[in-house]
Amino acid sequence: MGRLFDTDNIVWRFLGRVADLVILNFLFLLCSIPIVTIGASWTALYSVTLKAVKNEESYIAKGFLKGFKENFKQSTIAWLVILFVGTVLFVDIRFAMGLEGGFGKAFGVTIYAMSFVYLMIAMYIFPYIARFHATMKQIFKNALLIGIGSFPFTLLLFGVNILVLFVTFFSARAMITALAFWFMTGFSFLAFVTSYIYRKIFSKYERVEEPEAETEEA
């Protein structure tokens, strides 16, 4: 019985991790309320989870707020760019769906290809900001290059996100359950799971000083 109450017991470690994810999720949602700060919140979330998967982060709230503050400017600019480009692509996709003939097909293929590149950059950009220092130009460039250079992992990340979306919108009942999940630990849990993949990807760039990732500010 004594081992059950040992703080090193696997049960206690699991409960501690769940508590950390709940706190992280709350901070993420709270700091995302102004909408414009969503990018900074994503970066702050990953600044904690990328360390947590390697047991490098002890103070969850402190780590989140530090990441939020330190990366606020670049993350906000990146988020506004991602939001604007995403809106333009969404409008173009809707427009392409109404076109017919050869031009319509060619335009549709082009837009879908651009959307794939866009999603790849969006998927890497905030974890990248959380882990590396670079100018805004280098951030977008490196997010694209890493996505292409680690394509199998990129597909895995796409698969994880698509699976989560599929489960969330599978049915009306699933959406109700998913709503509670996202409110409690959804965003932090997804970030924590994908951080294992990002750490694997980023590891080869952390061994040596990355040429593109200079320390100058944007």
C-alpha positions as a printed Julia matrix, in Angstrom:
218×3 Matrix{Float64}:
   0.0    0.0     0.0
   2.88   2.33    0.77
   3.92   2.52   -2.89
   0.47   3.77   -3.86
   1.14   7.05   -2.06
   4.74   7.36   -3.25
   5.08  10.54   -5.31
   7.27   8.59   -7.75
   4.45   6.1    -8.3
   3.33   5.92  -11.94
  -0.25   6.74  -10.9
   0.81   9.97   -9.2
   3.02  10.92  -12.15
   0.08  10.34  -14.5
  -2.26  12.44  -12.34
   0.37  15.14  -12.11
   0.7   15.22  -15.89
  -3.07  15.45  -16.32
  -3.17  18.35  -13.84
  -0.39  20.09  -15.8
  -2.35  19.69  -19.05
  -5.5   21.11  -17.44
  -3.56  24.16  -16.24
  -1.91  24.6   -19.63
  -5.21  24.3   -21.45
  -6.8   26.91  -19.18
  -3.91  29.33  -19.76
  -4.07  28.74  -23.52
  -7.81  29.42  -23.69
  -7.57  32.44  -21.39
  -4.75  34.04  -23.36
  -6.45  33.27  -26.69
  -9.65  35.17  -25.86
  -8.59  38.4   -27.64
  -8.23  36.25  -30.84
  -5.25  38.31  -32.01
  -3.14  36.64  -29.32
  -3.85  33.06  -30.45
  -0.45  32.82  -32.13
   1.36  33.85  -28.96
  -0.73  31.37  -26.99
   0.15  28.52  -29.36
   3.83  29.36  -29.12
   3.67  29.59  -25.33
   1.88  26.25  -25.21
   4.58  24.57  -27.28
   7.36  26.3   -25.34
   6.15  24.25  -22.37
   5.16  20.96  -24.02
   8.36  20.72  -26.08
  10.26  20.78  -22.78
   7.73  18.66  -20.91
   8.17  15.65  -23.22
  11.84  15.64  -22.19
  11.07  16.44  -18.54
  12.84  19.8   -18.86
  10.01  22.02  -17.59
   9.12  22.2   -13.89
   6.96  25.31  -13.57
   4.05  25.06  -15.98
   2.36  28.45  -15.49
   5.66  30.31  -15.24
   6.98  28.61  -18.37
   3.81  29.41  -20.32
   3.75  33.08  -19.35
   7.47  33.42  -20.09
   7.01  31.9   -23.55
   3.97  34.1   -24.17
   5.85  37.27  -23.28
   9.16  36.5   -24.99
   7.61  35.42  -28.31
   4.58  37.7   -28.36
   5.7   40.01  -31.18
   6.84  37.36  -33.66
   4.01  34.96  -32.84
   1.37  37.66  -33.28
   2.8   38.76  -36.63
   2.99  35.12  -37.76
  -0.61  34.5   -36.62
  -1.96  37.55  -38.48
  -0.15  36.46  -41.66
  -1.45  32.9   -41.28
  -4.98  34.18  -40.63
  -4.94  36.53  -43.64
  -3.5   33.97  -46.07
  -5.88  31.31  -44.77
  -8.85  33.59  -45.38
  -7.69  34.34  -48.94
  -7.18  30.63  -49.67
 -10.6   29.77  -48.24
 -12.26  32.31  -50.53
 -10.26  31.01  -53.5
 -11.26  27.41  -52.75
 -14.92  28.39  -52.6
 -14.48  30.22  -55.9
 -12.68  27.24  -57.5
 -15.52  24.9   -56.51
 -17.85  26.91  -58.73
 -15.63  26.8   -61.8
 -15.95  24.28  -64.61
 -13.81  23.18  -67.51
 -10.04  22.94  -67.87
  -9.34  26.3   -66.3
 -11.46  25.44  -63.3
  -9.59  22.18  -62.74
  -6.18  23.82  -63.18
  -7.1   26.64  -60.82
  -8.46  24.17  -58.27
  -5.32  22.01  -58.34
  -3.16  25.12  -57.9
  -5.18  26.4   -54.95
  -5.23  23.01  -53.23
  -1.46  22.69  -53.68
  -0.97  26.15  -52.21
  -3.29  25.24  -49.34
  -1.19  22.16  -48.56
   1.97  24.29  -48.39
   0.1   26.82  -46.26
  -1.07  24.16  -43.8
   2.44  22.73  -43.6
   3.91  26.12  -42.69
   1.1   26.82  -40.22
   1.7   23.45  -38.57
   5.4   24.09  -37.98
   5.62  27.83  -37.42
   4.59  28.16  -33.75
   6.56  25.15  -32.46
   9.52  26.52  -34.43
   9.24  29.96  -32.81
   8.99  28.26  -29.42
  12.25  26.36  -30.02
  14.46  28.62  -32.15
  15.45  32.27  -32.55
  15.19  33.75  -36.04
  13.91  36.71  -38.03
  10.35  36.62  -39.39
  11.6   35.89  -42.91
  13.72  33.01  -41.64
  10.87  31.65  -39.52
   8.55  31.22  -42.5
  11.36  29.95  -44.73
  12.6   27.42  -42.18
   9.09  26.23  -41.33
   8.63  25.38  -45.02
  12.06  23.79  -45.43
  11.73  21.68  -42.28
   8.27  20.57  -43.37
   9.63  19.44  -46.75
  12.85  18.0   -45.33
  10.94  15.95  -42.73
   8.09  15.01  -45.04
   7.26  11.6   -43.48
   6.91  13.3   -40.09
   4.92  16.08  -41.73
   2.46  13.5   -43.04
   2.31  11.97  -39.56
   1.47  15.37  -38.06
  -1.22  15.85  -40.72
  -2.59  12.43  -39.85
  -2.75  13.17  -36.13
  -4.57  16.46  -36.69
  -6.97  14.98  -39.23
  -7.75  12.1   -36.87
  -8.51  14.54  -34.06
 -10.8   16.57  -36.31
 -12.53  13.43  -37.57
 -13.23  12.2   -34.03
 -14.4   15.67  -32.98
 -16.92  16.07  -35.81
 -17.86  12.41  -36.23
 -21.37  12.99  -34.89
 -23.43  15.46  -32.86
 -22.89  13.36  -29.73
 -19.17  13.2   -30.42
 -19.05  16.99  -30.76
 -20.64  17.44  -27.34
 -18.09  15.12  -25.75
 -15.28  16.71  -27.75
 -16.32  20.17  -26.58
 -15.75  19.13  -22.97
 -12.45  17.51  -23.96
 -11.18  20.61  -25.77
 -12.25  22.82  -22.88
 -10.46  20.68  -20.28
  -7.28  19.39  -21.92
  -7.81  19.18  -25.69
  -5.38  21.81  -26.93
  -2.65  21.07  -24.4
  -3.03  17.31  -24.94
  -2.69  17.67  -28.71
   0.35  19.92  -28.26
   1.88  17.45  -25.8
   1.39  14.46  -28.13
   2.69  16.25  -31.23
   5.64  17.64  -29.25
   7.16  14.16  -29.29
   7.14  14.35  -33.08
   8.42  17.94  -33.19
  11.29  17.12  -30.82
  12.28  14.25  -33.1
  12.22  16.59  -36.09
  13.99  19.48  -34.38
  16.7   17.31  -32.81
  18.92  17.37  -35.91
  18.71  21.17  -36.02
  19.58  21.5   -32.34
  22.85  19.54  -32.58
  24.57  22.34  -34.45
  23.94  26.04  -34.86
  21.37  26.34  -37.63
  22.63  28.77  -40.34
  19.18  30.26  -40.88
  18.29  30.63  -37.21
  20.17  33.76  -36.17
  19.45  35.55  -32.92
  18.62  38.97  -34.34
  15.15  40.27  -33.72
  12.57  40.77  -36.42
